[in-house]
Amino acid sequence: MENVKGIIRIASVDIFGDKSVYNGLKKIKGVSFMFSNAICNYLDLDRNKKIGTLTEEEVKKIESLLQHPNELPLWLLNRRKDPETGKELHLTSSALLLSKEFDIKRLKKIKSYRGIRHALGQPVRGQRTRSHFRTGVSVGVQRKAAKIAQAASEAGKDKKKERK
């Protein structure tokens, strides 16, 4: 019987040891199902093997491949032609979140259409706003609510007049 560890830490993420290598790697932010599959194929790991049974060397190989995925095809990377460096990168966890936040700030700073939409809290990619995205003050909803409130207040006034 193999010794299965309860929790494995890969790329600053705790992964339960009872998950398969394929599904366990997908728990890392920035690692999709295709990237996880590519890691398993490149390192010649069994996809269905429990991640808790990996050796320290295999874990180190996975981490080094996550940090420097130069051997994998470029179309798998999530940050190709980085605007600042011009390099092909693959970001994971907190680095991915920070770069996304900085990209949105850059769009707002240069006042591009997408940046303005982000700043206003509106949908950025062309979705309709008539029926969705009504989290703020929306004219259609406001008018309808105002009519209902006005009708209710008038009905209340009429009842008071009848009592007198």
Number of C-alpha atoms within 10 A of each C-alpha: 3 6 8 14 14 14 15 21 13 17 18 12 14 14 21 17 19 17 17 17 24 24 18 22 25 17 18 18 16 21 22 17 14 12 21 23 19 16 23 18 12 13 12 9 15 14 17 12 14 19 26 22 18 17 10 10 9 13 16 13 14 21 16 12 17 20 14 14 19 13 8 14 10 14 9 15 18 18 17 14 12 13 9 6 8 10 11 16 18 22 19 17 15 12 13 16 14 12 14 12 11 12 14 16 15 13 17 17 11 11 13 12 12 18 19 17 16 16 14 10 12 18 14 13 8 8 10 10 11 11 8 9 13 13 8 8 8 12 11 12 13 11 11 11 12 12 12 12 12 12 12 12 11 12 11 11 11 11 10 10 8 7 6 5
